Amino acid sequence: MSTMHLYIYDHCPYCVMARMPFAMKNIPVELTVLPNDDETTPISMIGVKACPILKKPDGSFMPESMEIVSYIDQLDNNPIFSPSANRADLSAWFKDVNLLMKQLLYPRWITSPVKEFQTQNAIDYFTHKKSKELGSFTDALANSEQLIKALEIQLEKLATILHSETSVNEQLSFDDITLFGRLRGITLIKGLTIPAKISVYLDYFSTTCDIPLFYDAAQ
């Protein structure tokens, strides 16, 4: 079987989710980070500007992170991920931190080392688009201290609802795909205190999935 190809943005939580099962199941994949302002490439593949996109061995393209995860997990007819537990507490936590994490991360991504923001055009494209949703990146950065304190409170709550340092629930599940995908970015936030349980969780999935964290580039 020819090697599959995954097109991603390195900062994107959904792209992180799509990457996770490959290393965990020892399935080779080639990664390409698309410039954030490149509309032509993804539209030519799936009709819209979105990532992740998996190019399968037959040359067809598959979008949607969890569809990619399910496809890879079931390739050998020996899936390792249990279904999501549909936990109300976890869903509520994601809702509570959604805006907060965008406020902290969007302004930091454009000055981070991720490859999708290596040109000014890519930075401008992202900033223009996301500022409509978030407001001024400059204002968000200026409010970092208050935002970090608010996120630290939420992370303490999260630590109490994790089953262990290696799984959200009693066994590995799609909830872990979702959680690590969303949590990875917080390692870019300088000065953020991450509870020990969550720090170990992040390190575990970073290693297991061969997806680096951002501590060395924190800002």
DAGIGI-V235658 format. One line per field, one symbol per residue. ss: DSSP state (@ for helix, = for strand, . for the rest). psi: psi as a letter, one per 20 degrees, with the letter a starting at -180 (. if undefined). A space follows every 10 residues. Layout:
ss->???
psi->???
This chain:
ss->...=====.. ..@@@@@@@@ @@@@....== ===......@ @@@@@@.... ..===..... ===.@@@@@@ @@@....... .=.....@@@ @@@@@@@@@@ @@@@@@@@@. ....@@@..@ @@@@@@@@@@ @@@@..@@@@ @@.@@@@@@@ @@@@@@@@@@ @......... ..=@@@@@@@ @@@@@@@@.. .....@@@@@ @@@@@@@@@. ....@@@..
psi->pqprppprph iphhhgghhg ighhjloqqp ppoqqhjohg ghhhgjiroq qrpporhjir poaoghhggg gghjhjkmqi pqqqilphhg ghgghhiggg hghhgghhhi jrjqhiliqh ggghgggggh hhhhaphghg hhjggghggh hhghhhgghi ipgaijqgah rprhhhgggh ghhghiiiop ipopqgghgg gghghgghil oqajgijq.
